[in-house]
């Protein structure tokens, strides 16, 4: 079997510039293009990014918070979310007084 000729007197056309160069000075790039060695570009690293490990989401031996925080809206009765009976809003505004201690809430 004879194999390939060396091409020491041959010319090849660059896929990048379209110019003719000596065949022996041509290089095949990562994308299959045949270019002259002065036109050669390496493959950009971002085309094959390294795998990034996933972030840790859960905590080991997690426990719920012992105390909970309660937010209450205080104001005139007609101005709060407590001022309706079903879908019908109250027409008389009443003052809301909030008394609280640790662990319980009393509204009077």
Rosetta constraint file for C-alpha pairs under 8 A:
AtomPair CA 6 CA 24 HARMONIC 7.65 0.50
AtomPair CA 7 CA 11 HARMONIC 7.89 0.50
AtomPair CA 7 CA 23 HARMONIC 6.08 0.50
AtomPair CA 7 CA 24 HARMONIC 6.56 0.50
AtomPair CA 8 CA 22 HARMONIC 7.55 0.50
AtomPair CA 8 CA 23 HARMONIC 6.92 0.50
AtomPair CA 8 CA 24 HARMONIC 6.23 0.50
AtomPair CA 9 CA 22 HARMONIC 7.19 0.50
AtomPair CA 9 CA 23 HARMONIC 7.64 0.50
AtomPair CA 10 CA 22 HARMONIC 6.02 0.50
AtomPair CA 10 CA 23 HARMONIC 5.45 0.50
AtomPair CA 10 CA 24 HARMONIC 7.95 0.50
AtomPair CA 11 CA 20 HARMONIC 6.00 0.50
AtomPair CA 11 CA 21 HARMONIC 5.40 0.50
AtomPair CA 11 CA 22 HARMONIC 4.52 0.50
AtomPair CA 11 CA 23 HARMONIC 4.86 0.50
AtomPair CA 12 CA 20 HARMONIC 5.38 0.50
AtomPair CA 12 CA 21 HARMONIC 5.48 0.50
AtomPair CA 12 CA 22 HARMONIC 6.12 0.50
AtomPair CA 12 CA 23 HARMONIC 5.02 0.50
AtomPair CA 12 CA 26 HARMONIC 7.51 0.50
AtomPair CA 13 CA 18 HARMONIC 5.60 0.50
AtomPair CA 13 CA 19 HARMONIC 5.50 0.50
AtomPair CA 13 CA 20 HARMONIC 4.38 0.50
AtomPair CA 13 CA 21 HARMONIC 6.35 0.50
AtomPair CA 13 CA 34 HARMONIC 8.00 0.50
AtomPair CA 13 CA 35 HARMONIC 7.76 0.50
AtomPair CA 14 CA 18 HARMONIC 4.87 0.50
AtomPair CA 14 CA 19 HARMONIC 5.60 0.50
AtomPair CA 14 CA 20 HARMONIC 6.31 0.50
AtomPair CA 14 CA 21 HARMONIC 7.20 0.50
AtomPair CA 14 CA 26 HARMONIC 7.84 0.50
AtomPair CA 14 CA 34 HARMONIC 5.88 0.50
AtomPair CA 14 CA 35 HARMONIC 4.60 0.50
AtomPair CA 14 CA 36 HARMONIC 6.22 0.50
AtomPair CA 15 CA 33 HARMONIC 5.83 0.50
AtomPair CA 15 CA 34 HARMONIC 5.63 0.50
AtomPair CA 15 CA 35 HARMONIC 5.76 0.50
AtomPair CA 16 CA 33 HARMONIC 7.58 0.50
AtomPair CA 16 CA 34 HARMONIC 7.88 0.50
AtomPair CA 16 CA 35 HARMONIC 6.23 0.50
AtomPair CA 16 CA 39 HARMONIC 7.58 0.50
AtomPair CA 21 CA 25 HARMONIC 7.07 0.50
AtomPair CA 21 CA 26 HARMONIC 7.39 0.50
AtomPair CA 21 CA 36 HARMONIC 6.73 0.50
AtomPair CA 22 CA 26 HARMONIC 7.10 0.50
AtomPair CA 25 CA 36 HARMONIC 5.94 0.50
AtomPair CA 25 CA 37 HARMONIC 6.10 0.50
AtomPair CA 26 CA 34 HARMONIC 6.38 0.50
AtomPair CA 26 CA 35 HARMONIC 5.45 0.50
AtomPair CA 26 CA 36 HARMONIC 4.44 0.50
AtomPair CA 26 CA 37 HARMONIC 5.83 0.50
AtomPair CA 27 CA 34 HARMONIC 5.67 0.50
AtomPair CA 27 CA 35 HARMONIC 5.44 0.50
AtomPair CA 27 CA 36 HARMONIC 5.94 0.50
AtomPair CA 27 CA 37 HARMONIC 5.84 0.50
AtomPair CA 27 CA 40 HARMONIC 7.25 0.50
AtomPair CA 28 CA 32 HARMONIC 5.88 0.50
AtomPair CA 28 CA 33 HARMONIC 5.59 0.50
AtomPair CA 28 CA 34 HARMONIC 4.50 0.50
AtomPair CA 28 CA 35 HARMONIC 6.33 0.50
AtomPair CA 29 CA 33 HARMONIC 5.34 0.50
AtomPair CA 29 CA 34 HARMONIC 6.40 0.50
AtomPair CA 29 CA 35 HARMONIC 7.23 0.50
AtomPair CA 29 CA 40 HARMONIC 6.97 0.50
AtomPair CA 29 CA 41 HARMONIC 7.48 0.50
AtomPair CA 29 CA 42 HARMONIC 7.59 0.50
AtomPair CA 30 CA 42 HARMONIC 7.62 0.50
AtomPair CA 30 CA 43 HARMONIC 6.59 0.50
AtomPair CA 35 CA 39 HARMONIC 6.17 0.50
AtomPair CA 35 CA 40 HARMONIC 6.28 0.50
AtomPair CA 36 CA 40 HARMONIC 6.44 0.50
AtomPair CA 43 CA 47 HARMONIC 7.37 0.50
AtomPair CA 44 CA 48 HARMONIC 7.92 0.50
AtomPair CA 45 CA 49 HARMONIC 6.55 0.50
AtomPair CA 73 CA 80 HARMONIC 6.62 0.50
AtomPair CA 73 CA 81 HARMONIC 7.97 0.50
AtomPair CA 74 CA 80 HARMONIC 7.12 0.50
AtomPair CA 74 CA 96 HARMONIC 6.37 0.50
AtomPair CA 74 CA 97 HARMONIC 7.39 0.50
AtomPair CA 74 CA 98 HARMONIC 7.37 0.50
AtomPair CA 75 CA 79 HARMONIC 6.37 0.50
AtomPair CA 75 CA 80 HARMONIC 6.57 0.50
AtomPair CA 75 CA 95 HARMONIC 6.62 0.50
AtomPair CA 75 CA 96 HARMONIC 6.17 0.50
AtomPair CA 76 CA 80 HARMONIC 6.76 0.50
AtomPair CA 76 CA 93 HARMONIC 5.90 0.50
AtomPair CA 76 CA 94 HARMONIC 5.77 0.50
AtomPair CA 76 CA 95 HARMONIC 4.90 0.50
AtomPair CA 76 CA 96 HARMONIC 6.32 0.50
AtomPair CA 77 CA 82 HARMONIC 6.84 0.50
AtomPair CA 77 CA 83 HARMONIC 5.38 0.50
AtomPair CA 77 CA 92 HARMONIC 7.73 0.50
AtomPair CA 77 CA 93 HARMONIC 4.70 0.50
AtomPair CA 77 CA 94 HARMONIC 4.49 0.50
AtomPair CA 77 CA 95 HARMONIC 5.48 0.50
AtomPair CA 77 CA 96 HARMONIC 6.10 0.50
AtomPair CA 78 CA 82 HARMONIC 7.85 0.50
AtomPair CA 78 CA 83 HARMONIC 5.11 0.50
AtomPair CA 78 CA 84 HARMONIC 7.94 0.50
AtomPair CA 78 CA 89 HARMONIC 7.75 0.50
AtomPair CA 78 CA 90 HARMONIC 6.46 0.50
AtomPair CA 78 CA 91 HARMONIC 7.09 0.50
AtomPair CA 78 CA 92 HARMONIC 6.86 0.50
AtomPair CA 78 CA 93 HARMONIC 4.72 0.50
AtomPair CA 78 CA 94 HARMONIC 6.99 0.50
AtomPair CA 79 CA 83 HARMONIC 7.12 0.50
AtomPair CA 79 CA 93 HARMONIC 7.76 0.50
AtomPair CA 83 CA 89 HARMONIC 6.16 0.50
AtomPair CA 83 CA 90 HARMONIC 5.62 0.50
AtomPair CA 83 CA 93 HARMONIC 7.95 0.50
AtomPair CA 84 CA 88 HARMONIC 5.75 0.50
AtomPair CA 84 CA 89 HARMONIC 4.06 0.50
AtomPair CA 84 CA 90 HARMONIC 5.24 0.50
AtomPair CA 85 CA 89 HARMONIC 6.06 0.50
AtomPair CA 85 CA 90 HARMONIC 6.94 0.50
AtomPair CA 96 CA 107 HARMONIC 7.47 0.50
AtomPair CA 96 CA 108 HARMONIC 6.96 0.50
AtomPair CA 97 CA 107 HARMONIC 6.19 0.50
AtomPair CA 97 CA 108 HARMONIC 5.81 0.50
AtomPair CA 98 CA 105 HARMONIC 7.64 0.50
AtomPair CA 98 CA 106 HARMONIC 6.38 0.50
AtomPair CA 98 CA 107 HARMONIC 4.97 0.50
AtomPair CA 98 CA 108 HARMONIC 6.74 0.50
AtomPair CA 99 CA 105 HARMONIC 6.56 0.50
AtomPair CA 99 CA 106 HARMONIC 5.30 0.50
AtomPair CA 99 CA 107 HARMONIC 6.16 0.50
AtomPair CA 99 CA 108 HARMONIC 7.70 0.50
AtomPair CA 100 CA 104 HARMONIC 6.29 0.50
AtomPair CA 100 CA 105 HARMONIC 4.65 0.50
AtomPair CA 100 CA 106 HARMONIC 5.71 0.50
AtomPair CA 101 CA 105 HARMONIC 6.47 0.50
